[in-house]
Amino acid sequence: MEPQKLPLDSINLYGGTQARVQTTDEAVESYADEMTQGTVFPPIDVYFDGATYWLADGFHRYLATKRNQLPTILATVQPGGRSDALRHALGANATNGVCRTNADKRNAAEIALEEWPDKANPVLAELCRVSVDLVRRCRNEMAQAGKLDHPTTVTGRDGKEYPAQLQRQPRGKTEGQSSDTSAGGGGGFSKGKSDPGAVGGSTMELEREARAMIRKGEINPFELPTLLTANALDYSETVINLLGTMKRDDPRRNEGLTRIKRWVDQALAGEVATLAPIAADSLDAAPSPVT
């Protein structure tokens, strides 16, 4: 698409298509100085809906051109309206231009969630070119603050709708939950009320997110067998994560680790047919400590 010169005053840069928290005056000044030295910058990107030119990428270049009191700017014009410009803007500068700050990335994710709350987290993450985890955290925080409602269904990358049913299990104790381990409050896996869930996309996307969350200790580990794509490494990472929460000063810690070691040894020898734990009476009466 051949770039064209557009009058600065014909371009709308106040339509909510700026994905950054703010522009950087230092960058604007630097760009303006380089322009006066003869540096030719890439065209800005705008979308035209027949009435308005919506600025999608190039806010610093636009402001630098305006600072130099130039009447026009070179632009690549694509057909589309504000939403198209915003989609473009949300992922702009991920790999070029003035690097995005973490605040810029979060701002992009929050804008995307406000605009398209019914889109799955992986879809919005891809749009903003940020991690799925960032979108998930922003969605949860916005929901908890009353700024966003959780949809009952979400649209995945394939355009199909899926139930937004994935629930995260918060680490540690929830508010008002007993610290008694017999009540399920011990370790890194809480059995308290789940916080608002991570909204996934297609079935594969949902399972991929669930597996990652279980391995991090964010979902009850006993949900792992319900995932068709779960593999042995998922189980091992989950177990290691859980064991990492064991108290080091527990007087029966070595005894517990020895039971685990014995089960692993028997499993490797093909003597354990199921995932059921070894009965206590099958262990040596005085197990040697694990070092």
C-alpha positions in Angstrom: 0.0 0.0 0.0 1.5 3.3 -1.2 1.9 5.9 1.7 0.3 9.3 1.2 0.7 12.7 2.7 -2.1 13.7 5.0 -2.8 17.0 6.7 -2.1 16.7 10.4 -5.4 18.3 11.3 -7.3 15.6 9.4 -6.0 12.8 11.7 -7.9 12.0 14.9 -5.5 11.1 17.7 -8.0 11.6 20.5 -10.3 8.8 19.7 -9.0 6.4 22.4 -6.6 4.5 20.0 -3.5 5.4 22.1 -2.5 2.2 23.8 0.3 3.6 25.8 -0.2 5.2 29.3 1.3 8.3 27.8 3.7 9.6 25.1 7.3 10.4 26.0 8.2 14.0 25.6 11.9 13.1 25.4 11.1 10.8 22.4 9.0 13.5 20.7 11.8 16.0 21.1 14.4 13.6 19.8 12.3 12.7 16.8 11.7 16.4 16.1 15.4 17.1 16.2 16.2 14.2 13.9 13.5 15.3 11.4 15.2 18.7 11.2 18.5 16.9 10.5 16.9 15.2 7.5 16.1 11.8 9.0 13.2 10.2 7.2 10.9 8.3 9.5 8.6 5.4 8.5 5.0 6.4 7.7 2.5 6.4 10.5 -0.5 4.0 10.3 -4.0 5.3 10.1 -7.4 3.8 9.3 -10.0 5.6 7.3 -13.7 4.9 7.6 -14.8 7.4 4.9 -15.1 10.3 7.4 -12.2 10.1 9.9 -8.6 9.1 9.8 -7.9 7.2 13.0 -4.3 7.2 14.2 -3.2 3.6 15.0 0.6 3.8 15.2 2.9 6.7 15.2 1.8 9.1 18.0 5.4 10.2 18.7 6.1 10.8 15.0 2.8 12.7 14.7 3.6 15.0 17.7 7.2 15.5 16.5 5.9 16.6 13.1 3.5 18.9 14.8 6.3 20.3 17.0 8.2 21.2 13.9 5.1 23.0 12.6 4.9 20.8 9.5 1.5 20.7 7.9 1.5 17.2 6.6 2.8 13.7 7.5 3.4 10.6 5.5 0.9 7.9 6.4 -0.1 4.4 5.4 -3.9 4.5 5.1 -5.9 1.3 5.5 -9.7 0.9 5.3 -11.4 0.6 8.7 -12.8 2.5 11.7 -11.8 3.2 15.3 -12.0 -0.5 16.3 -9.6 -1.5 13.5 -7.2 1.3 14.5 -7.4 0.2 18.2 -6.7 -3.4 17.3 -3.6 -2.3 15.4 -2.5 0.1 18.2 -2.7 -2.5 21.0 0.1 -4.6 19.6 2.1 -1.7 18.1 5.7 -1.1 19.3 6.1 -4.6 20.7 9.3 -5.0 18.7 10.1 -1.5 17.4 9.9 2.2 18.0 9.9 3.5 21.6 9.8 0.3 23.7 6.7 -0.3 25.7 7.0 -0.2 29.5 5.3 -2.7 31.7 2.7 -0.1 32.5 2.1 0.3 28.7 1.6 -3.5 28.3 -0.8 -3.6 31.2 -2.7 -0.6 29.8 -3.1 -2.3 26.5 -4.4 -5.4 28.2 -6.9 -3.4 30.2 -8.1 -1.5 27.2 -8.6 -4.8 25.3 -10.6 -6.3 28.2 -12.8 -3.2 28.3 -13.4 -3.3 24.6 -13.8 -7.0 24.1 -14.5 -8.7 27.5 -16.1 -11.7 25.7 -12.9 -12.6 23.9 -10.7 -15.4 25.4 -7.6 -14.4 27.3 -5.3 -16.0 24.6 -7.1 -14.0 21.9 -6.5 -10.7 23.7 -3.0 -11.6 24.6 -2.2 -12.2 21.0 -3.9 -9.0 20.0 -1.8 -7.0 22.6 1.3 -9.0 22.1 1.6 -9.7 25.8 1.5 -12.8 27.9 -1.8 -14.7 28.6 -0.9 -14.5 32.3 -0.9 -10.7 32.2 -4.4 -10.6 30.6 -5.7 -13.1 33.1 -4.4 -11.1 36.0 -5.8 -7.9 34.6 -9.2 -9.5 34.1 -9.3 -10.8 37.6 -8.2 -7.5 39.1 -10.7 -5.5 37.1 -13.5 -7.9 38.0 -12.6 -7.7 41.7 -12.6 -3.9 41.4 -16.1 -4.0 39.8 -14.7 -2.6 36.5 -15.5 -5.7 34.5 -18.0 -8.5 34.5 -17.0 -12.1 33.9 -18.8 -13.4 30.7 -20.5 -16.8 30.8 -19.0 -17.6 27.4 -15.9 -16.5 25.5 -14.9 -16.5 21.9 -11.6 -18.4 21.0 -9.2 -17.9 18.1 -11.3 -20.2 16.0 -14.3 -17.9 16.3 -16.3 -20.4 18.3 -17.9 -19.8 21.7 -16.8 -21.7 24.7 -18.0 -21.7 28.4 -15.9 -19.5 30.6 -15.7 -22.1 33.2 -12.0 -22.3 34.2 -11.6 -21.4 37.9 -8.3 -20.5 39.5 -7.4 -21.8 42.9 -5.7 -19.0 44.9 -2.4 -19.7 46.7 -2.4 -20.0 50.5 -5.4 -19.3 52.7 -8.4 -17.3 51.6 -9.9 -14.7 53.8 -11.5 -16.2 56.9 -10.1 -19.6 56.2 -8.7 -21.7 59.0 -4.9 -22.3 59.0 -5.5 -25.8 60.2 -4.2 -28.2 57.6 -6.9 -30.7 58.3 -9.4 -28.0 57.0 -7.5 -27.8 53.7 -5.6 -24.6 54.5 -2.1 -25.9 54.5 0.6 -25.8 51.8 0.2 -23.8 48.6 -3.1 -25.3 47.5 -6.1 -23.7 49.1 -9.5 -25.4 49.2 -11.2 -22.2 50.0 -13.5 -20.2 47.7 -11.9 -19.7 44.3 -11.4 -16.3 42.9 -12.8 -15.2 39.5 -11.5 -17.7 36.9 -9.1 -17.5 34.0 -11.2 -17.3 30.9 -9.8 -19.5 28.2 -10.5 -20.0 24.5 -10.8 -23.2 22.6 -10.7 -26.6 24.4 -7.0 -27.0 23.7 -6.4 -23.4 24.9 -8.4 -24.1 28.1 -6.4 -27.2 28.8 -3.1 -25.6 28.1 -3.9 -22.8 30.5 -5.3 -25.2 33.1 -2.1 -27.3 33.0 0.1 -24.3 33.4 -2.0 -23.0 36.3 -2.0 -26.4 38.1 1.8 -26.7 37.8 2.1 -23.2 39.4 -0.2 -24.2 42.2 -3.1 -22.0 41.1 -5.6 -24.8 40.7 -6.4 -27.9 42.9 -3.8 -30.5 41.7 -6.5 -33.2 41.7 -8.0 -31.6 38.7 -5.0 -32.7 36.6 -6.4 -36.2 35.8 -9.4 -34.5 34.3 -7.3 -33.0 31.5 -6.9 -35.1 28.4 -3.6 -33.5 27.5 -2.0 -33.8 30.9 1.3 -35.8 30.7 3.8 -37.2 33.1 5.9 -34.0 33.2 2.8 -32.1 34.3 2.3 -34.6 37.1 6.0 -34.4 38.2 6.1 -30.5 38.1 2.8 -30.4 40.1 4.1 -32.8 42.7 7.4 -31.0 43.0 5.6 -27.7 43.4 3.4 -29.1 46.1 6.3 -30.7 47.9 8.1 -27.4 47.9 5.4 -26.1 50.3 6.2 -28.7 52.9 7.4 -27.2 56.1 11.1 -27.8 56.7 10.8 -28.0 60.4 8.1 -30.7 60.3 9.4 -33.5 62.5 8.0 -36.1 60.1 9.4 -34.5 57.0 12.1 -37.1 56.3 9.6 -39.9 57.0 7.2 -38.4 54.4 9.9 -37.9 51.8 11.1 -41.5 52.4 7.5 -42.7 51.7 7.6 -40.8 48.4 11.0 -42.2 47.5 9.8 -45.7 48.1 6.7 -45.2 46.0 8.8 -43.7 43.1 11.3 -46.7 43.4 8.4 -49.2 43.2 6.8 -47.3 40.3 10.0 -47.3 38.3 10.3 -51.0 39.0 6.8 -51.5 37.6 5.5 -52.7 41.0 2.9 -49.9 41.4 -0.1 -50.5 39.1 -2.1 -47.4 40.1 -1.5 -43.9 41.3 -2.8 -44.8 44.8 -0.2 -44.0 47.5 1.7 -46.8 49.3 0.0 -48.0 52.5 1.9 -47.0 55.6 2.3 -50.6 56.7 4.1 -51.5 53.5 7.0 -49.4 54.5 10.0 -50.3 56.7 9.3 -49.8 60.4 12.3 -47.5 60.7 13.0 -45.9 57.3 16.3 -44.3 56.7 16.3 -40.5 56.3 16.6 -38.9 52.9 19.6 -36.6 52.6 
